[in-house]
Amino acid sequence: MSTLPKIVILGRPNVGKSTLFNRIAGRRRALVGNEPGMTRDRLQAVAEWRGKRFELIDTGGIVPQDQELIPSEILRQAWVAIQKASHLILVVDAREGILPLDQELATLLRREDKPLSLAVNKVDLPQHAPLASEFEAFGFPDIYPVSAEHGLGVDVLLDHVTAEISSSEEPAPESSEPVKIAIIGRPNVGKSTLLNRLVNQERSIVTPVAGTTRDAVEEEIERDGMRFQFVDTAGIRRKGKTKLLAEKLSVIQARKHLERADVALLVMDAQEGIAALDAHIGGYAHESNRSVILVINKWDGPGKGPAAAREYTEVLRRRMKFLDYAPVVFISALKGQRIESLWQTIAEVVASRNQRIPTGAMNAFLKEIDFERLPTSRTRPLRIYYLTQASSSPPTFIAFTNQAGKLHFSVERFMVNRIREKFGFVGTPIVIRSRSKK
């Protein structure tokens, strides 16, 4: 968990909070669009301004009196961030002027007795600066006209909100990267509940409404001396099923987070069975060479014993033959059942992904292979003179052979199976490339 000072961005829906968040964070981290309610979970990123590092937190659009399930959850998540904040930034829209909801939020935040700055957004031209004067009615001494989209005035705002932060608040982060784990799956299978269980806090909004998560929610924790960065991605739907702009952007971002991950936890709903979309999403992970763990969630209640698990696994293996290397873990994220077993599997898969086999051991293994059994589509028998591991994450091997070109797929499959039998590599794809030995 970061001990950096926390600066929290707040406001009603569609005033430009996420645009300001992206501007300060220096990267496109939050979804941005014209639809209100794009951000739901609270997002965070480590940012730096003039040598001062801090944790920046973006919250969903707050509607205090809205009793609907998702808005009320957004408010609750925002309140968690407010309690931990070192400084609050309330964002309002200069073009729309003061709205009753702005006044209500200002009153609520004033009671918190936290340092607060008012960012009057969408002041895109210098001559629009007088629009900010209307907001003096709130009685806040620190009012800053800004254009989050164009960056105007953001430097002055940051100078103020970071004034009390020392440039030596926290040492520079370690050079070693955390293990990145993407939680993927179709909507409403329990991904957010699983993230909350793994990090032991309510980090993601959880509701029965499919598609509640839109942005990818990140959380970094340390366990048994290792750092893990979990990313709860939006539920991936087929292209034809995504209609709203927010849904389309969230699916694209989920794919991007998957491609940056080391390990993917593919979450499926035991109550609904194995859907075609589950296999489709698993294909994304396999094709991007991620390590994969198949997580069967909601495995609780009667009839969920070892025999049922074996039967379910057999069906799963038939449906997802391409993920035959992925271990299967049965859990109940809601009840916390077998979460420790999942942690053990994660550790095993991470070790396998980073495993390095010495060249001597690989060549000793090569001598055990019966080359007469190697499948080939060519007239000249294939010979593999030596085999070496070129890299890990994913494990990649170079085979020096007597033939030019790519190995036949059946030869690749044969070699991968033999390597797994000998060295394990649980949960991770194995890549084999060939070179002709001249």
JORANOR-V387239 format. One record per residue. PHI is phi in whole degrees, 0 to 359 (none if undefined). OMEGA is omega in degrees with one decimal (* if undefined). Layout:
phi: <PHI;PHI>
omega: <OMEGA;OMEGA>
//
This chain:
phi: <none;285;257;292;302;249;250;249;262;227;156;286;296;67;258;105;299;291;295;294;303;298;297;286;290;79;203;278;264;262;293;228;193;277;283;292;80;297;265;240;285;277;251;218;205;277;237;220;219;52;81;254;262;206;261;260;235;256;246;290;299;268;232;305;265;283;269;299;299;293;302;292;290;300;298;295;296;297;293;299;294;298;298;263;285;269;207;250;241;267;259;232;253;297;289;271;73;284;250;306;293;299;297;295;293;300;296;298;288;299;290;283;55;245;306;223;242;258;259;271;273;70;269;276;228;306;289;272;304;300;299;289;296;301;279;295;297;289;84;274;286;251;242;229;287;220;236;298;293;256;86;289;77;292;296;294;300;292;304;287;289;258;302;269;268;281;289;242;302;213;296;302;297;297;289;288;276;289;288;266;236;264;264;238;153;284;297;66;260;107;296;292;298;294;301;302;290;292;265;61;200;276;270;247;289;237;218;287;281;296;83;299;282;244;288;280;260;253;210;252;224;242;212;51;79;244;261;236;246;270;234;272;269;294;300;275;247;292;306;291;267;263;247;289;303;300;292;298;295;292;293;299;292;299;297;294;295;299;291;267;276;270;231;247;264;273;268;233;264;297;287;263;80;271;268;300;292;301;294;298;292;302;297;303;295;296;294;268;61;276;288;226;238;271;253;266;269;65;269;213;96;293;76;245;273;303;295;295;295;296;296;298;296;299;296;300;295;291;284;234;300;290;249;294;274;276;291;246;234;261;221;233;296;295;264;77;281;61;293;296;297;295;301;297;293;301;299;294;291;298;297;295;296;261;295;239;256;301;300;299;293;294;287;296;296;299;293;280;278;275;296;295;273;293;290;207;255;251;287;278;302;282;238;251;284;203;228;223;272;276;198;239;55;273;300;234;242;249;254;266;234;266;230;278;93;287;295;298;301;290;291;304;297;300;294;299;297;292;297;296;299;274;242;92;54;293;77;237;292;241;254;237;243;239;225;278;270;276>
omega: <-179.1;174.9;178.9;173.2;-175.1;176.1;-172.0;178.1;-176.1;176.3;176.6;-177.9;168.1;175.1;177.4;-179.4;-177.1;176.3;177.3;177.4;179.6;-179.8;-178.0;-178.8;177.7;177.4;-179.2;-176.3;-178.2;174.8;179.5;177.5;-177.9;179.2;175.2;176.6;179.2;178.9;178.2;176.4;173.6;-178.7;-179.7;177.5;174.5;-179.0;-179.6;177.7;179.9;177.0;-179.9;-177.8;179.7;176.7;-178.4;-176.6;176.9;-179.0;175.6;178.5;-172.9;173.6;-168.4;-173.3;-178.9;-177.1;177.3;-171.3;-175.4;176.9;-179.9;176.6;176.2;179.1;-179.1;178.1;178.8;-178.1;174.7;179.8;-178.2;-177.6;-177.2;-170.3;169.9;-178.4;178.6;172.5;176.0;-177.0;176.1;-175.5;-177.8;-175.8;-177.4;-179.1;-177.4;174.4;-179.3;-179.6;175.3;-179.5;-179.7;179.1;179.4;179.0;179.6;-176.0;178.8;-179.3;-176.3;178.0;176.0;173.4;-173.7;174.8;179.4;177.7;179.0;-170.4;177.5;169.6;-168.7;178.4;-179.5;-178.6;177.0;-176.0;179.8;178.6;-177.6;-175.0;179.4;-174.7;174.2;179.3;178.6;179.4;177.6;-179.4;-172.9;-179.1;-174.4;173.1;-178.0;167.0;-179.1;-177.3;-176.2;177.1;-177.5;176.2;-177.7;-179.9;179.4;177.0;-178.0;175.9;-177.9;-172.6;178.8;-174.7;-176.9;-178.9;176.6;178.6;179.1;-179.3;-176.6;179.1;178.1;-177.7;178.7;-178.2;-178.9;-178.9;174.2;173.0;-177.1;-177.2;178.6;175.5;-172.3;178.5;177.8;-176.4;169.4;176.3;177.2;-178.2;-177.9;176.2;178.9;177.7;180.0;-179.7;-177.7;-178.3;174.1;172.5;178.9;-175.9;-179.8;173.3;179.5;175.6;175.6;-176.7;178.9;177.8;179.4;178.8;176.3;172.8;170.7;-178.0;-177.3;173.9;179.9;176.7;176.0;-179.6;178.8;176.3;179.1;177.1;179.0;173.3;179.9;176.3;175.9;-175.6;175.1;177.4;-177.5;176.4;171.9;-173.9;-176.7;-177.2;-178.5;-174.7;-178.8;177.0;-178.4;-179.6;-179.8;-179.8;-177.4;177.5;177.8;-178.7;177.0;177.8;180.0;178.8;176.8;-177.5;177.9;-175.1;170.9;-175.7;174.9;170.9;179.4;-174.6;178.0;-176.8;-177.8;-177.0;-178.3;-179.0;-176.1;-178.1;177.4;-179.9;175.3;179.4;179.6;179.4;175.8;177.0;175.8;-177.1;-179.0;-177.8;179.6;176.2;173.5;166.9;-172.1;169.2;179.0;-174.5;179.0;-174.9;179.9;178.7;179.0;-178.8;-176.8;176.6;-177.9;180.0;-178.7;-179.0;178.5;178.8;178.7;179.8;179.2;-179.3;178.8;177.7;179.8;-179.9;178.4;-177.8;-176.3;-178.5;-177.9;177.3;-178.8;179.5;-174.2;176.5;-179.4;179.0;178.8;-175.8;162.1;-179.0;-178.2;-177.6;178.7;-177.5;175.9;175.1;178.7;176.1;177.1;177.8;179.5;178.3;177.1;-179.6;-179.7;-179.0;177.6;178.3;179.6;-178.2;-177.5;-178.2;176.4;179.2;178.8;-178.1;178.7;179.1;178.9;-178.8;173.0;176.7;-178.0;-179.7;-179.8;-175.1;175.5;-176.6;178.6;-179.3;-179.5;176.9;178.4;178.9;-176.5;-178.8;-179.4;-179.9;179.3;172.8;173.5;-174.6;173.8;-172.9;-179.5;177.3;-176.1;-177.6;175.0;175.7;1.8;178.2;-176.6;-175.9;175.7;177.5;177.0;-170.2;177.8;-177.4;178.0;175.9;-176.1;175.2;175.3;-174.7;-179.8;175.7;177.4;-178.3;177.9;-178.6;179.2;-179.8;-179.9;179.0;178.7;179.8;-175.0;-168.6;176.9;-175.8;-178.9;170.4;-176.2;175.1;177.6;-179.5;176.4;175.4;-177.3;173.9;178.3;178.6;-177.7;*>
//
